[in-house]
Amino acid sequence: METYRSRTDTHMAVAVVATAAFVGLARRARRGAVTAGEERAFRWLNGLPRFLLAPVWVVMQAGSLAAVGVAAVVAGTRSRSAAGIGVAGTSVWALAKAVKRLVRRGRPAQHLHDVSVRGARQTGLGFPSGHAAVATTLAVVGSRLLPARGRWAAFAAAIGVGSARQYVGAHLPLDVAGGVALGMAAGTLTTLVLDGVGGSRGAG
């Protein structure tokens, strides 16, 4: 029981910190300005060779809405976790779209010159990155079911998604950070609910 309580306290703390971070990042993004440091980080990723596009595109799919369905199917033998993945992933995807309308930060090409846009040009608004939010949510909720190596791989994929979105010219670093914070908050809150349903019996 102590282990369950300790795990719950940890998830609560992470959810609070992630939510606070997301709010702070959203307020900063709403100003519209791109700092010199943010531009440098973006330019480094966006300036990587074009031949990387094919593998980067594959990595990027880990943050798509389709990835939510795939993850839920994979977790299908654990009904509660499968439902949690489906609901959390879809909800954070929709929430990211709603927040974009409130923050109204543009895509990289609207703020910077000479942006390399690879693949289809992204329309709409930039903050937060929905792909980063979805990938992070899936990593957090999915970690209930994965062994240690699997958890590392899931979070590495989430980091890869955020980097990929900058490489293709779809998002700035602040957009990605916002998506990660949103995904951490959504994922930990979902885990709290699932752990509350499953109790100290563990993942289900």
Secondary structure as UniProt FT lines:
FT   HELIX           2..30
FT   HELIX           36..46
FT   HELIX           50..52
FT   HELIX           53..60
FT   HELIX           61..63
FT   HELIX           65..74
FT   TURN            75..77
FT   HELIX           79..103
FT   HELIX           108..111
FT   HELIX           130..142
FT   TURN            143..145
FT   HELIX           148..167
FT   TURN            168..169
FT   HELIX           173..198
FT   HELIX           199..201
//
